[in-house]
Amino acid sequence: MIVFDLICREQHRFEGWFASGEHFLDQQDRGLLECPVCGEAHVEKLPAAKIRTQAADATAPVAKTDKSNQPLSQGDFARVLDFILTHTEDVGSDFASEARKIYYKESAQRSIRGVTTRLESQELDEEGVPVFTLPIPPQDKWN
């Protein structure tokens, strides 16, 4: 079983559980996927982040096994999410502006998180501002 973070054209984010990556692609190709919020049939998979812990030794030899298709366990994801939430400042909808200020050294260097529109995210990427997307729902929508 594999869990993917998905998004529709209306920017609704949700999870999809599939037997494999191939099953996801098959269902996507056959038009069987649908946004649970708005019913939009155009659904895409969001990129997944690979996160390396500080405890990992950068000089240690890399294992030969390919684990790129193995999803994070729920416990691993929870630990990553906890780390991000406790080690970053939430700047909310001011994320794009704050990221630029930090990048251009107009504001103190710090780790931030927040929300952007897809257009703001593309503009940051075009400017070379190092950011990444991690689909974390707003706290009021957590279960």
C-alpha positions in Angstrom: 0.0 0.0 0.0 1.3 3.5 -0.9 -0.1 6.9 0.1 0.2 9.8 -2.2 -0.6 13.5 -1.6 -2.9 14.6 -4.4 -4.2 17.9 -5.7 -7.0 18.9 -8.1 -7.1 21.9 -10.4 -9.0 23.9 -7.7 -6.0 23.4 -5.4 -7.8 21.0 -3.0 -5.2 18.7 -1.4 -6.0 15.2 -0.2 -4.6 11.8 0.3 -5.0 8.8 -2.0 -4.2 5.2 -1.0 -3.1 2.8 -3.8 -1.8 -0.7 -4.1 1.2 0.7 -6.0 2.5 3.6 -8.0 1.4 1.8 -11.1 -2.2 1.5 -9.8 -2.2 5.2 -9.2 -1.1 5.9 -12.8 -3.7 3.4 -14.2 -6.5 5.0 -12.3 -5.4 8.5 -13.3 -5.2 7.4 -17.0 -8.7 5.9 -16.8 -10.2 9.0 -15.2 -11.2 7.1 -12.1 -9.7 9.7 -9.6 -11.8 12.5 -8.3 -11.4 15.3 -5.7 -13.5 14.5 -2.6 -14.1 18.2 -2.1 -15.3 19.5 -5.5 -15.5 16.4 -7.7 -12.8 17.6 -10.1 -11.6 14.7 -12.3 -8.2 16.2 -13.0 -6.1 15.0 -10.1 -2.2 15.1 -9.9 0.3 13.6 -7.5 2.2 16.2 -5.5 6.0 15.8 -5.3 7.3 13.9 -2.2 10.2 15.2 -0.2 13.1 13.1 0.8 14.4 14.4 4.1 17.8 13.6 5.6 18.3 13.9 9.3 21.2 15.7 10.8 22.2 12.6 12.6 23.1 10.9 9.3 26.9 11.1 8.7 27.5 12.9 5.4 30.7 10.9 4.8 29.0 7.5 5.4 28.9 5.2 2.4 25.5 5.2 0.7 23.6 1.9 0.8 23.2 0.2 -2.6 19.5 -0.7 -2.0 17.0 1.5 -3.9 14.4 2.7 -1.4 13.1 5.6 -3.6 9.7 3.9 -4.1 9.1 3.2 -0.4 6.9 5.7 1.2 7.6 7.2 4.7 5.8 5.2 7.4 3.1 7.1 9.3 5.5 7.4 12.3 8.3 8.7 10.1 6.0 11.3 8.5 4.7 12.4 12.0 8.3 12.8 13.2 9.2 14.9 10.1 6.1 17.0 10.5 6.8 17.5 14.2 10.3 18.6 13.4 9.2 21.1 10.8 6.4 22.6 13.0 8.7 23.0 16.1 11.8 24.3 14.2 10.2 26.8 11.8 8.4 30.1 12.2 4.8 30.2 10.8 4.6 33.4 8.6 1.2 32.4 7.1 0.2 34.1 3.9 3.3 36.3 4.1 5.5 33.4 3.1 6.5 34.6 -0.4 7.4 38.1 0.9 9.3 36.8 3.9 11.2 34.2 1.9 12.3 36.9 -0.5 13.4 39.2 2.4 15.5 36.3 3.8 17.0 35.4 0.4 17.9 39.0 -0.4 19.3 39.4 3.2 16.7 42.1 4.0 15.6 40.1 7.0 17.3 37.8 9.5 18.2 34.3 8.3 15.7 31.8 9.8 13.6 28.8 8.9 10.0 29.7 8.0 6.9 28.0 6.8 3.6 29.4 5.4 1.3 29.3 2.5 1.6 30.6 -1.1 -0.4 30.5 -4.2 0.9 28.3 -7.1 1.9 31.5 -8.9 3.8 32.8 -5.9 5.6 29.5 -5.6 6.5 29.5 -9.4 7.8 33.1 -9.1 10.0 32.2 -6.1 11.4 29.3 -8.1 12.2 31.5 -11.1 14.0 34.0 -8.8 16.1 31.1 -7.4 14.7 31.5 -3.8 15.2 28.0 -2.3 11.8 26.8 -1.1 9.9 23.6 -1.4 6.2 22.6 -1.1 5.1 20.3 1.7 1.3 19.8 1.8 0.5 20.4 5.4 -3.2 21.2 5.9 -4.1 24.2 8.1 -4.2 23.3 11.8 -8.0 23.8 12.1 -8.4 20.9 9.5 -6.3 18.4 11.4 -8.2 15.4 12.7 
